[in-house]
Every structure is written in C-alpha cells, then in structure tokens.
Amino acid sequence: MQSPLEHVVLFHVGPVPISEPVVVTWLIMAGLGLFAFLSARKLAILPSRTQTVLELFVTVLDDQIRETMRRDPAPFRPLIGTLLLFVLFANWMSLIPGIEPPTAHIETDAALALWVFVATIAFGISGRGLRGYLDTFVEPSWVMMPLNLIEQITRTFSLIIRLFGNVMSGVFVVGIVLSLAGLFVPIPLMALELLTGAVQAYIFAILATVFIGAAAGESEEIPLTAKESE
Amino acid sequence: MEGNLVEIVSVLSAAIAVSFGAIGPALGEGRAVAAAMDAIARQPEAAGTLSRTLFVGLAMIETMAIYTLVIALLVLFANPFV
C-alpha cells in the first residue's frame, strides 16, 4: 500500500520535479479560471441561465460572509469564494478514475492554509491598523500573549490537518475496501466521500471567514442584508 | 516470524490510537448534534445560524479524531524508529 505522504513524480521541469497533485491543481485552476472568464464575459441585465446560477452563488456567499463577519463582504468575497470553489472541486476530483484529489496530499492543504494565515494578518492590519492589530494579542491581558501567539500557529496547523485527514482518509478507506471486496462495493463509500468533500470545503471557507473576521474586527455600523436593502 | 518488534508495536499502537481516539470525539459530536436538534425543535426560525455554528463546532471536535489518525499514519508510514 502506498503511503499517503509520498508522491508520484510525473515529469521534471528543469531540476524541479512535478508531482501528480500539482498537475491536478493546475487542471482545476485552468478549468475554474476558464469557466469564470467565459461566463463573466457577457453579463446582461436580463441574466442567462449560467449567470443566474452564478449570481445565486455570489448572493449566498455574500450573506454567509456578512452574517459571520458583520462587515461588508466585498473585500473578502474573492478570497473566500475562491477557497470554497477550489477546495470543493479538488475534493470531488476523486470522481474521475485514476485521479487523486490534490487535497489528499498535505502540501496542497498547507499552501491553502498558509494563504489563510497571511490573509488573516493582512486583513487584521488593514481593518484595525498595525497598532490596533497588535493590541489584539494582549487581550484580555498581557499574560495571554504567548497563548494568543501560539493560537495563530495551532489553528493554521489544525486547518491543514483537518482538510488533509478528512480527504486522505476517504481516499484511503475506498482503496482498502476496493482491495478487499471488489468493483462495486465501495460506491456507497464514494457517495459518502462526496458529502464529506462538500462539508469540508464549506468548513474550510467558513473557518477562514471566522479567522479573518476575528482579526479584522466588526465594523461600527452593521451593513444591511440583501433582503433588507431591497 | 517476520518483522521486528518495533514494527509489530507500531501497527498495534496505530490501531489502539485510532480506536481509543475516536471514542471521545464520537461522544462529543453526539452531544453537540443532540443539543442542536433540541434547539432547532424549540426555535425552527434559527435553524440557519444554528446549523452553521454546528458545522463549525463539529469540525473543531472532529479535528481531535483526525489528529489521532495522523499520529497513526505517522507511526505506520513515517516511523522514525524503524
């Protein structure tokens, strides 16, 4: 049985080995980027079917961010939306035969979680100012400062391990059942994997929202929800 | 018998880690879901907020079980003593 911590190196670009998760990641990026470009090229007042679905997605995403952060969702929409879509499609890559989800390898998850970590600091400084953001580390008193610093690292680490563990264990269990039982037996488990993948993508995005929202702080006036502003 | 003592102990400890590590989070998740069901039954209009908070909380609890799984995998596949 292959270790989940090892990689299949497909080819080399100069001295850099390119492994399978990287290629799958590039495919997802290309696919999502192409779809977004094509569907956003011809936007109309009277929306087409694709545009309606996309508008529904953006509205639901905005409502979630607004309810969680109590801030205007516009600055956070690109990052949170991209994280949600990328993790969702990466988790569902196991549906294509022969392809492992890139999130089943710890490096992809580490890259995503490090972006959340960087975004937390960036939005914290832009939301509260450098002094205000550093002040959050000595709340409620200066005794808590080591714990607050450690929390920054441990929650990023748990974000990595959570996504990696869930997706990888799904792939692993399907592999074990397939080697024991045969062709059609793992199908219910794979259906369960679809649910787990969607839930984990949602949780990853919501936790990123919670972390960034906690760092940026609440804005003074609570913005209206979409329904109230109509 | 094939395999040295370290490998045998590694496999055993991986199984023990996962099995006992799953007990606590399972009980905790059960309690959390039961409490959320109770709250939704009392106040159905708050179901959206409750289920979002529930999912985040479940993810936090589940992380404990995932940690034991990672420890088990490290012991099985990246054991520094073998």
Interface residues (C-beta under 8 A of the other chain):
Chain A: S3 P4 L5 E6 Q64 E67 T68 S158 I161 R162 F164 G165 N166 S169 V199 Q200 Y202 I203 I206 L207 V210
Chain B: T49 R52 F55 V56 A59 E62 T63 I66 Y67 L69 V70 L73 L76 F77 A78
